[in-house]
Amino acid sequence: MGGERGGERGGMGSVSEDDFYERMRAFLRERRPDLHGDIEPTTQLWQAGYLDSFGLIETLALLEELTGHPIQIGADDLSSFFTMKGIFEAFVAG
């Protein structure tokens, strides 16, 4: 698996960058309604408390829904999940 991302990369499917950020913000706020403040593309999601190990699994399910293909990650992909921008660039924009 190491670093291998499922499906074809490069095809954004039907989600634009703005739509991706909007969907991710809604997802993160639903997961953690107790956290307040803006969630910017560069917000450190783990440090801010929006993501944890369970949240990572849920985020993968959301990414698969948005891209229309399976997402496989390896240890070297984990840093992509620090910010929404990192997630978008690594798994959606290709």
Secondary structure, DSSP 8 states (H G I E B T S, - for coil): -TT--SS-SS--TT--HHHHHHHHHHHHHHH-TT--S---TT--HHHHTS--HHHHHHHHHHHHHHHSS-----GGGGGGGGSHHHHIIIII--
